[in-house]
Amino acid sequence: MPRIKKPFTLPMVLTNLMIHNGKHVAHSLDFDIVCVAENEDEAWEKLSLAIKTYVEFGISNGWQDSIIFPAPQEFWDKLTPDTPLKIGPPILIAGIERKVLEAEVSEDCVAA
């Protein structure tokens, strides 16, 4: 029996987490992509470009089944009812504009 291929869709809203620890760490929870910068604007800018490049490269190579790669649950669990959220600038991916939900937490991140 032939395998039925489902159409590829991106999340309607991309969820990004910003963690402060001396540096600004921007983490795309939908794709588990992380960028670090000296300030918040630079971190978000780097992350937006990384997401766009990653997704468009995957689409152009026919890897739609592997593009969505969520961050580990421990990072999603940082989002609580008290987490400050805001709608960030949208990202244009493969000609489609995606809204971005930005969450911010402050904590000490210890590299393993």
Secondary structure, DSSP 8 states (H G I E B T S, - for coil): -----------SEEEEEEEESSSEEEEETTTTEEEEESSHHHHHHHHHHHHHHHHHHHHHTT-HHHH-----HHHHTT--TTS-EEEEEEEEETTEEEEEEEEEEE------
